[in-house]
Amino acid sequence: MHLSGAVRRTSTRSGNGECVEVADNLPGMVGVRDSKDPTGPVLVFAPDAWRAFVAVTRRSTT
């Protein structure tokens, strides 16, 4: 798995930098990591799985 070209972003609701970073610019995968541990592990999701997770999360927080 090659993540060196990842462009990561954090939530606009993250005011103190303690959040997850998401890289969704990679073909066929979405990388997620802890912003406090940038050299730590990365969870990798298929794009469809990530979209489903975000959709469920949004429904449960509104």
mmCIF file of the N, C-alpha and C atoms, coordinates in Angstrom:
data_MODEL
# 
_entry.id   MODEL 
# 
loop_
_atom_site.group_PDB 
_atom_site.id 
_atom_site.type_symbol 
_atom_site.label_atom_id 
_atom_site.label_alt_id 
_atom_site.label_comp_id 
_atom_site.label_asym_id 
_atom_site.label_entity_id 
_atom_site.label_seq_id 
_atom_site.pdbx_PDB_ins_code 
_atom_site.Cartn_x 
_atom_site.Cartn_y 
_atom_site.Cartn_z 
_atom_site.occupancy 
_atom_site.B_iso_or_equiv 
_atom_site.pdbx_formal_charge 
_atom_site.auth_seq_id 
_atom_site.auth_comp_id 
_atom_site.auth_asym_id 
_atom_site.auth_atom_id 
_atom_site.pdbx_PDB_model_num 
ATOM 1   N N  . MET A 1 1  ? 0.838   -1.168 0.000  1.00 0.00 ? 1  MET A N  1 
ATOM 2   C CA . MET A 1 1  ? 0.000   0.000  0.000  1.00 0.00 ? 1  MET A CA 1 
ATOM 3   C C  . MET A 1 1  ? 0.891   1.242  0.000  1.00 0.00 ? 1  MET A C  1 
ATOM 4   N N  . HIS A 1 2  ? 0.641   2.150  -0.904 1.00 0.00 ? 2  HIS A N  1 
ATOM 5   C CA . HIS A 1 2  ? 1.499   3.319  -1.054 1.00 0.00 ? 2  HIS A CA 1 
ATOM 6   C C  . HIS A 1 2  ? 0.703   4.574  -0.684 1.00 0.00 ? 2  HIS A C  1 
ATOM 7   N N  . LEU A 1 3  ? 1.060   5.209  0.435  1.00 0.00 ? 3  LEU A N  1 
ATOM 8   C CA . LEU A 1 3  ? 0.328   6.385  0.915  1.00 0.00 ? 3  LEU A CA 1 
ATOM 9   C C  . LEU A 1 3  ? 1.134   7.672  0.842  1.00 0.00 ? 3  LEU A C  1 
ATOM 10  N N  . SER A 1 4  ? 2.270   7.653  0.167  1.00 0.00 ? 4  SER A N  1 
ATOM 11  C CA . SER A 1 4  ? 3.138   8.838  0.166  1.00 0.00 ? 4  SER A CA 1 
ATOM 12  C C  . SER A 1 4  ? 2.518   10.034 -0.545 1.00 0.00 ? 4  SER A C  1 
ATOM 13  N N  . GLY A 1 5  ? 1.571   9.817  -1.444 1.00 0.00 ? 5  GLY A N  1 
ATOM 14  C CA . GLY A 1 5  ? 0.925   10.928 -2.137 1.00 0.00 ? 5  GLY A CA 1 
ATOM 15  C C  . GLY A 1 5  ? -0.334  11.418 -1.457 1.00 0.00 ? 5  GLY A C  1 
ATOM 16  N N  . ALA A 1 6  ? -0.558  10.963 -0.247 1.00 0.00 ? 6  ALA A N  1 
ATOM 17  C CA . ALA A 1 6  ? -1.795  11.307 0.462  1.00 0.00 ? 6  ALA A CA 1 
ATOM 18  C C  . ALA A 1 6  ? -1.852  12.795 0.798  1.00 0.00 ? 6  ALA A C  1 
ATOM 19  N N  . VAL A 1 7  ? -2.988  13.390 0.503  1.00 0.00 ? 7  VAL A N  1 
ATOM 20  C CA . VAL A 1 7  ? -3.280  14.762 0.904  1.00 0.00 ? 7  VAL A CA 1 
ATOM 21  C C  . VAL A 1 7  ? -4.323  14.649 1.997  1.00 0.00 ? 7  VAL A C  1 
ATOM 22  N N  . ARG A 1 8  ? -3.920  14.981 3.206  1.00 0.00 ? 8  ARG A N  1 
ATOM 23  C CA . ARG A 1 8  ? -4.784  14.776 4.372  1.00 0.00 ? 8  ARG A CA 1 
ATOM 24  C C  . ARG A 1 8  ? -5.507  16.049 4.761  1.00 0.00 ? 8  ARG A C  1 
ATOM 25  N N  . ARG A 1 9  ? -6.688  15.849 5.325  1.00 0.00 ? 9  ARG A N  1 
ATOM 26  C CA . ARG A 1 9  ? -7.476  16.985 5.823  1.00 0.00 ? 9  ARG A CA 1 
ATOM 27  C C  . ARG A 1 9  ? -8.105  16.592 7.143  1.00 0.00 ? 9  ARG A C  1 
ATOM 28  N N  . THR A 1 10 ? -8.412  17.575 7.952  1.00 0.00 ? 10 THR A N  1 
ATOM 29  C CA . THR A 1 10 ? -9.101  17.340 9.217  1.00 0.00 ? 10 THR A CA 1 
ATOM 30  C C  . THR A 1 10 ? -10.462 18.019 9.155  1.00 0.00 ? 10 THR A C  1 
ATOM 31  N N  . SER A 1 11 ? -11.304 17.693 10.091 1.00 0.00 ? 11 SER A N  1 
ATOM 32  C CA . SER A 1 11 ? -12.624 18.284 10.156 1.00 0.00 ? 11 SER A CA 1 
ATOM 33  C C  . SER A 1 11 ? -12.520 19.781 10.435 1.00 0.00 ? 11 SER A C  1 
ATOM 34  N N  . THR A 1 12 ? -13.418 20.535 9.855  1.00 0.00 ? 12 THR A N  1 
ATOM 35  C CA . THR A 1 12 ? -13.468 21.972 10.148 1.00 0.00 ? 12 THR A CA 1 
ATOM 36  C C  . THR A 1 12 ? -13.940 22.211 11.575 1.00 0.00 ? 12 THR A C  1 
ATOM 37  N N  . ARG A 1 13 ? -14.507 21.199 12.211 1.00 0.00 ? 13 ARG A N  1 
ATOM 38  C CA . ARG A 1 13 ? -14.956 21.308 13.607 1.00 0.00 ? 13 ARG A CA 1 
ATOM 39  C C  . ARG A 1 13 ? -13.845 20.998 14.599 1.00 0.00 ? 13 ARG A C  1 
ATOM 40  N N  . SER A 1 14 ? -12.697 20.638 14.107 1.00 0.00 ? 14 SER A N  1 
ATOM 41  C CA . SER A 1 14 ? -11.571 20.312 14.980 1.00 0.00 ? 14 SER A CA 1 
ATOM 42  C C  . SER A 1 14 ? -10.813 21.582 15.302 1.00 0.00 ? 14 SER A C  1 
ATOM 43  N N  . GLY A 1 15 ? -11.055 22.130 16.469 1.00 0.00 ? 15 GLY A N  1 
ATOM 44  C CA . GLY A 1 15 ? -10.438 23.391 16.836 1.00 0.00 ? 15 GLY A CA 1 
ATOM 45  C C  . GLY A 1 15 ? -9.062  23.246 17.464 1.00 0.00 ? 15 GLY A C  1 
ATOM 46  N N  . ASN A 1 16 ? -8.796  22.130 18.121 1.00 0.00 ? 16 ASN A N  1 
ATOM 47  C CA . ASN A 1 16 ? -7.535  21.998 18.846 1.00 0.00 ? 16 ASN A CA 1 
ATOM 48  C C  . ASN A 1 16 ? -6.546  21.046 18.182 1.00 0.00 ? 16 ASN A C  1 
ATOM 49  N N  . GLY A 1 17 ? -6.858  20.557 17.004 1.00 0.00 ? 17 GLY A N  1 
ATOM 50  C CA . GLY A 1 17 ? -5.938  19.683 16.286 1.00 0.00 ? 17 GLY A CA 1 
ATOM 51  C C  . GLY A 1 17 ? -5.952  18.234 16.732 1.00 0.00 ? 17 GLY A C  1 
ATOM 52  N N  . GLU A 1 18 ? -6.791  17.904 17.694 1.00 0.00 ? 18 GLU A N  1 
ATOM 53  C CA . GLU A 1 18 ? -6.881  16.523 18.159 1.00 0.00 ? 18 GLU A CA 1 
ATOM 54  C C  . GLU A 1 18 ? -8.044  15.856 17.445 1.00 0.00 ? 18 GLU A C  1 
ATOM 55  N N  . CYS A 1 19 ? -7.745  15.334 16.289 1.00 0.00 ? 19 CYS A N  1 
ATOM 56  C CA . CYS A 1 19 ? -8.790  14.811 15.424 1.00 0.00 ? 19 CYS A CA 1 
ATOM 57  C C  . CYS A 1 19 ? -8.191  13.711 14.551 1.00 0.00 ? 19 CYS A C  1 
ATOM 58  N N  . VAL A 1 20 ? -8.988  13.179 13.683 1.00 0.00 ? 20 VAL A N  1 
ATOM 59  C CA . VAL A 1 20 ? -8.452  12.261 12.690 1.00 0.00 ? 20 VAL A CA 1 
ATOM 60  C C  . VAL A 1 20 ? -8.196  13.034 11.404 1.00 0.00 ? 20 VAL A C  1 
ATOM 61  N N  . GLU A 1 21 ? -7.270  12.532 10.628 1.00 0.00 ? 21 GLU A N  1 
ATOM 62  C CA . GLU A 1 21 ? -6.983  13.100 9.310  1.00 0.00 ? 21 GLU A CA 1 
ATOM 63  C C  . GLU A 1 21 ? -7.416  12.078 8.273  1.00 0.00 ? 21 GLU A C  1 
ATOM 64  N N  . VAL A 1 22 ? -8.030  12.572 7.212  1.00 0.00 ? 22 VAL A N  1 
ATOM 65  C CA . VAL A 1 22 ? -8.538  11.708 6.159  1.00 0.00 ? 22 VAL A CA 1 
ATOM 66  C C  . VAL A 1 22 ? -7.846  12.073 4.852  1.00 0.00 ? 22 VAL A C  1 
ATOM 67  N N  . ALA A 1 23 ? -7.361  11.051 4.158  1.00 0.00 ? 23 ALA A N  1 
ATOM 68  C CA . ALA A 1 23 ? -6.776  11.241 2.820  1.00 0.00 ? 23 ALA A CA 1 
ATOM 69  C C  . ALA A 1 23 ? -7.661  10.494 1.841  1.00 0.00 ? 23 ALA A C  1 
ATOM 70  N N  . ASP A 1 24 ? -8.441  11.253 1.062  1.00 0.00 ? 24 ASP A N  1 
ATOM 71  C CA . ASP A 1 24 ? -9.344  10.609 0.111  1.00 0.00 ? 24 ASP A CA 1 
ATOM 72  C C  . ASP A 1 24 ? -8.979  10.906 -1.341 1.00 0.00 ? 24 ASP A C  1 
ATOM 73  N N  . ASN A 1 25 ? -7.734  11.284 -1.553 1.00 0.00 ? 25 ASN A N  1 
ATOM 74  C CA . ASN A 1 25 ? -7.277  11.581 -2.906 1.00 0.00 ? 25 ASN A CA 1 
ATOM 75  C C  . ASN A 1 25 ? -6.556  10.400 -3.562 1.00 0.00 ? 25 ASN A C  1 
ATOM 76  N N  . LEU A 1 26 ? -6.470  9.283  -2.872 1.00 0.00 ? 26 LEU A N  1 
ATOM 77  C CA . LEU A 1 26 ? -5.735  8.135  -3.388 1.00 0.00 ? 26 LEU A CA 1 
ATOM 78  C C  . LEU A 1 26 ? -6.670  7.210  -4.159 1.00 0.00 ? 26 LEU A C  1 
ATOM 79  N N  . PRO A 1 27 ? -6.216  6.671  -5.282 1.00 0.00 ? 27 PRO A N  1 
ATOM 80  C CA . PRO A 1 27 ? -7.096  5.800  -6.066 1.00 0.00 ? 27 PRO A CA 1 
ATOM 81  C C  . PRO A 1 27 ? -7.416  4.493  -5.327 1.00 0.00 ? 27 PRO A C  1 
ATOM 82  N N  . GLY A 1 28 ? -8.702  4.243  -5.144 1.00 0.00 ? 28 GLY A N  1 
ATOM 83  C CA . GLY A 1 28 ? -9.149  2.984  -4.589 1.00 0.00 ? 28 GLY A CA 1 
ATOM 84  C C  . GLY A 1 28 ? -9.020  2.829  -3.090 1.00 0.00 ? 28 GLY A C  1 
ATOM 85  N N  . MET A 1 29 ? -8.674  3.898  -2.373 1.00 0.00 ? 29 MET A N  1 
ATOM 86  C CA . MET A 1 29 ? -8.554  3.777  -0.918 1.00 0.00 ? 29 MET A CA 1 
ATOM 87  C C  . MET A 1 29 ? -8.722  5.126  -0.236 1.00 0.00 ? 29 MET A C  1 
ATOM 88  N N  . VAL A 1 30 ? -9.106  5.060  1.035  1.00 0.00 ? 30 VAL A N  1 
ATOM 89  C CA . VAL A 1 30 ? -9.196  6.240  1.896  1.00 0.00 ? 30 VAL A CA 1 
ATOM 90  C C  . VAL A 1 30 ? -8.367  5.923  3.131  1.00 0.00 ? 30 VAL A C  1 
ATOM 91  N N  . GLY A 1 31 ? -7.376  6.765  3.410  1.00 0.00 ? 31 GLY A N  1 
ATOM 92  C CA . GLY A 1 31 ? -6.522  6.570  4.581  1.00 0.00 ? 31 GLY A CA 1 
ATOM 93  C C  . GLY A 1 31 ? -6.963  7.460  5.725  1.00 0.00 ? 31 GLY A C  1 
ATOM 94  N N  . VAL A 1 32 ? -6.985  6.900  6.935  1.00 0.00 ? 32 VAL A N  1 
ATOM 95  C CA . VAL A 1 32 ? -7.415  7.642  8.121  1.00 0.00 ? 32 VAL A CA 1 
ATOM 96  C C  . VAL A 1 32 ? -6.368  7.436  9.205  1.00 0.00 ? 32 VAL A C  1 
ATOM 97  N N  . ARG A 1 33 ? -5.929  8.531  9.826  1.00 0.00 ? 33 ARG A N  1 
ATOM 98  C CA . ARG A 1 33 ? -4.939  8.420  10.896 1.00 0.00 ? 33 ARG A CA 1 
ATOM 99  C C  . ARG A 1 33 ? -5.228  9.441  11.987 1.00 0.00 ? 33 ARG A C  1 
ATOM 100 N N  . ASP A 1 34 ? -4.605  9.245  13.132 1.00 0.00 ? 34 ASP A N  1 
ATOM 101 C CA . ASP A 1 34 ? -4.716  10.147 14.277 1.00 0.00 ? 34 ASP A CA 1 
ATOM 102 C C  . ASP A 1 34 ? -3.805  11.343 14.026 1.00 0.00 ? 34 ASP A C  1 
ATOM 103 N N  . SER A 1 35 ? -4.346  12.545 14.072 1.00 0.00 ? 35 SER A N  1 
ATOM 104 C CA . SER A 1 35 ? -3.539  13.734 13.788 1.00 0.00 ? 35 SER A CA 1 
ATOM 105 C C  . SER A 1 35 ? -2.443  13.958 14.827 1.00 0.00 ? 35 SER A C  1 
ATOM 106 N N  . LYS A 1 36 ? -2.617  13.408 16.038 1.00 0.00 ? 36 LYS A N  1 
ATOM 107 C CA . LYS A 1 36 ? -1.595  13.562 17.079 1.00 0.00 ? 36 LYS A CA 1 
ATOM 108 C C  . LYS A 1 36 ? -0.430  12.599 16.885 1.00 0.00 ? 36 LYS A C  1 
ATOM 109 N N  . ASP A 1 37 ? -0.579  11.619 16.004 1.00 0.00 ? 37 ASP A N  1 
ATOM 110 C CA . ASP A 1 37 ? 0.451   10.601 15.773 1.00 0.00 ? 37 ASP A CA 1 
ATOM 111 C C  . ASP A 1 37 ? 0.659   10.412 14.273 1.00 0.00 ? 37 ASP A C  1 
ATOM 112 N N  . PRO A 1 38 ? 1.217   11.418 13.590 1.00 0.00 ? 38 PRO A N  1 
ATOM 113 C CA . PRO A 1 38 ? 1.321   11.360 12.134 1.00 0.00 ? 38 PRO A CA 1 
ATOM 114 C C  . PRO A 1 38 ? 2.212   10.237 11.601 1.00 0.00 ? 38 PRO A C  1 
ATOM 115 N N  . THR A 1 39 ? 3.063   9.676  12.409 1.00 0.00 ? 39 THR A N  1 
ATOM 116 C CA . THR A 1 39 ? 3.887   8.550  11.947 1.00 0.00 ? 39 THR A CA 1 
ATOM 117 C C  . THR A 1 39 ? 3.320   7.214  12.409 1.00 0.00 ? 39 THR A C  1 
ATOM 118 N N  . GLY A 1 40 ? 2.171   7.255  13.063 1.00 0.00 ? 40 GLY A N  1 
ATOM 119 C CA . GLY A 1 40 ? 1.543   6.042  13.575 1.00 0.00 ? 40 GLY A CA 1 
ATOM 120 C C  . GLY A 1 40 ? 0.784   5.292  12.498 1.00 0.00 ? 40 GLY A C  1 
ATOM 121 N N  . PRO A 1 41 ? -0.011  4.323  12.926 1.00 0.00 ? 41 PRO A N  1 
ATOM 122 C CA . PRO A 1 41 ? -0.733  3.476  11.979 1.00 0.00 ? 41 PRO A CA 1 
ATOM 123 C C  . PRO A 1 41 ? -1.802  4.240  11.210 1.00 0.00 ? 41 PRO A C  1 
ATOM 124 N N  . VAL A 1 42 ? -2.127  3.706  10.051 1.00 0.00 ? 42 VAL A N  1 
ATOM 125 C CA . VAL A 1 42 ? -3.159  4.274  9.189  1.00 0.00 ? 42 VAL A CA 1 
ATOM 126 C C  . VAL A 1 42 ? -4.202  3.192  8.932  1.00 0.00 ? 42 VAL A C  1 
ATOM 127 N N  . LEU A 1 43 ? -5.451  3.542  9.118  1.00 0.00 ? 43 LEU A N  1 
ATOM 128 C CA . LEU A 1 43 ? -6.534  2.640  8.736  1.00 0.00 ? 43 LEU A CA 1 
ATOM 129 C C  . LEU A 1 43 ? -6.862  2.922  7.278  1.00 0.00 ? 43 LEU A C  1 
ATOM 130 N N  . VAL A 1 44 ? -7.060  1.884  6.504  1.00 0.00 ? 44 VAL A N  1 
ATOM 131 C CA . VAL A 1 44 ? -7.356  2.046  5.083  1.00 0.00 ? 44 VAL A CA 1 
ATOM 132 C C  . VAL A 1 44 ? -8.721  1.434  4.790  1.00 0.00 ? 44 VAL A C  1 
ATOM 133 N N  . PHE A 1 45 ? -9.558  2.212  4.134  1.00 0.00 ? 45 PHE A N  1 
ATOM 134 C CA . PHE A 1 45 ? -10.909 1.798  3.786  1.00 0.00 ? 45 PHE A CA 1 
ATOM 135 C C  . PHE A 1 45 ? -11.098 1.842  2.278  1.00 0.00 ? 45 PHE A C  1 
ATOM 136 N N  . ALA A 1 46 ? -11.961 0.982  1.772  1.00 0.00 ? 46 ALA A N  1 
ATOM 137 C CA . ALA A 1 46 ? -12.419 1.118  0.390  1.00 0.00 ? 46 ALA A CA 1 
ATOM 138 C C  . ALA A 1 46 ? -13.293 2.370  0.343  1.00 0.00 ? 46 ALA A C  1 
ATOM 139 N N  . PRO A 1 47 ? -13.285 3.113  -0.754 1.00 0.00 ? 47 PRO A N  1 
ATOM 140 C CA . PRO A 1 47 ? -14.089 4.344  -0.817 1.00 0.00 ? 47 PRO A CA 1 
ATOM 141 C C  . PRO A 1 47 ? -15.569 4.129  -0.501 1.00 0.00 ? 47 PRO A C  1 
ATOM 142 N N  . ASP A 1 48 ? -16.166 3.044  -0.984 1.00 0.00 ? 48 ASP A N  1 
ATOM 143 C CA . ASP A 1 48 ? -17.580 2.781  -0.691 1.00 0.00 ? 48 ASP A CA 1 
ATOM 144 C C  . ASP A 1 48 ? -17.804 2.558  0.802  1.00 0.00 ? 48 ASP A C  1 
ATOM 145 N N  . ALA A 1 49 ? -16.903 1.842  1.441  1.00 0.00 ? 49 ALA A N  1 
ATOM 146 C CA . ALA A 1 49 ? -17.029 1.595  2.879  1.00 0.00 ? 49 ALA A CA 1 
ATOM 147 C C  . ALA A 1 49 ? -16.898 2.897  3.657  1.00 0.00 ? 49 ALA A C  1 
ATOM 148 N N  . TRP A 1 50 ? -15.987 3.769  3.243  1.00 0.00 ? 50 TRP A N  1 
ATOM 149 C CA . TRP A 1 50 ? -15.806 5.052  3.930  1.00 0.00 ? 50 TRP A CA 1 
ATOM 150 C C  . TRP A 1 50 ? -17.055 5.918  3.781  1.00 0.00 ? 50 TRP A C  1 
ATOM 151 N N  . ARG A 1 51 ? -17.604 5.985  2.563  1.00 0.00 ? 51 ARG A N  1 
ATOM 152 C CA . ARG A 1 51 ? -18.822 6.783  2.353  1.00 0.00 ? 51 ARG A CA 1 
ATOM 153 C C  . ARG A 1 51 ? -19.978 6.258  3.208  1.00 0.00 ? 51 ARG A C  1 
ATOM 154 N N  . ALA A 1 52 ? -20.109 4.944  3.316  1.00 0.00 ? 52 ALA A N  1 
ATOM 155 C CA . ALA A 1 52 ? -21.167 4.350  4.144  1.00 0.00 ? 52 ALA A CA 1 
ATOM 156 C C  . ALA A 1 52 ? -20.956 4.716  5.608  1.00 0.00 ? 52 ALA A C  1 
ATOM 157 N N  . PHE A 1 53 ? -19.719 4.643  6.089  1.00 0.00 ? 53 PHE A N  1 
ATOM 158 C CA . PHE A 1 53 ? -19.412 5.007  7.470  1.00 0.00 ? 53 PHE A CA 1 
ATOM 159 C C  . PHE A 1 53 ? -19.769 6.465  7.742  1.00 0.00 ? 53 PHE A C  1 
ATOM 160 N N  . VAL A 1 54 ? -19.375 7.359  6.858  1.00 0.00 ? 54 VAL A N  1 
ATOM 161 C CA . VAL A 1 54 ? -19.662 8.784  7.042  1.00 0.00 ? 54 VAL A CA 1 
ATOM 162 C C  . VAL A 1 54 ? -21.177 9.024  7.023  1.00 0.00 ? 54 VAL A C  1 
ATOM 163 N N  . ALA A 1 55 ? -21.901 8.373  6.129  1.00 0.00 ? 55 ALA A N  1 
ATOM 164 C CA . ALA A 1 55 ? -23.348 8.545  6.044  1.00 0.00 ? 55 ALA A CA 1 
ATOM 165 C C  . ALA A 1 55 ? -24.026 8.108  7.342  1.00 0.00 ? 55 ALA A C  1 
ATOM 166 N N  . VAL A 1 56 ? -23.629 6.967  7.887  1.00 0.00 ? 56 VAL A N  1 
ATOM 167 C CA . VAL A 1 56 ? -24.222 6.481  9.143  1.00 0.00 ? 56 VAL A CA 1 
ATOM 168 C C  . VAL A 1 56 ? -23.867 7.417  10.295 1.00 0.00 ? 56 VAL A C  1 
ATOM 169 N N  . THR A 1 57 ? -22.629 7.878  10.315 1.00 0.00 ? 57 THR A N  1 
ATOM 170 C CA . THR A 1 57 ? -22.192 8.787  11.374 1.00 0.00 ? 57 THR A CA 1 
ATOM 171 C C  . THR A 1 57 ? -22.975 10.096 11.326 1.00 0.00 ? 57 THR A C  1 
ATOM 172 N N  . ARG A 1 58 ? -23.171 10.634 10.161 1.00 0.00 ? 58 ARG A N  1 
ATOM 173 C CA . ARG A 1 58 ? -23.933 11.895 10.034 1.00 0.00 ? 58 ARG A CA 1 
ATOM 174 C C  . ARG A 1 58 ? -25.371 11.722 10.501 1.00 0.00 ? 58 ARG A C  1 
ATOM 175 N N  . ARG A 1 59 ? -25.984 10.602 10.162 1.00 0.00 ? 59 ARG A N  1 
ATOM 176 C CA . ARG A 1 59 ? -27.372 10.363 10.586 1.00 0.00 ? 59 ARG A CA 1 
ATOM 177 C C  . ARG A 1 59 ? -27.480 10.237 12.094 1.00 0.00 ? 59 ARG A C  1 
ATOM 178 N N  . SER A 1 60 ? -26.472 9.655  12.720 1.00 0.00 ? 60 SER A N  1 
ATOM 179 C CA . SER A 1 60 ? -26.558 9.427  14.164 1.00 0.00 ? 60 SER A CA 1 
ATOM 180 C C  . SER A 1 60 ? -26.203 10.663 14.993 1.00 0.00 ? 60 SER A C  1 
ATOM 181 N N  . THR A 1 61 ? -25.661 11.700 14.366 1.00 0.00 ? 61 THR A N  1 
ATOM 182 C CA . THR A 1 61 ? -25.278 12.905 15.112 1.00 0.00 ? 61 THR A CA 1 
ATOM 183 C C  . THR A 1 61 ? -26.201 14.078 14.847 1.00 0.00 ? 61 THR A C  1 
ATOM 184 N N  . THR A 1 62 ? -27.211 13.877 14.034 1.00 0.00 ? 62 THR A N  1 
ATOM 185 C CA . THR A 1 62 ? -28.116 15.000 13.748 1.00 0.00 ? 62 THR A CA 1 
ATOM 186 C C  . THR A 1 62 ? -29.397 14.892 14.505 1.00 0.00 ? 62 THR A C  1 
# 
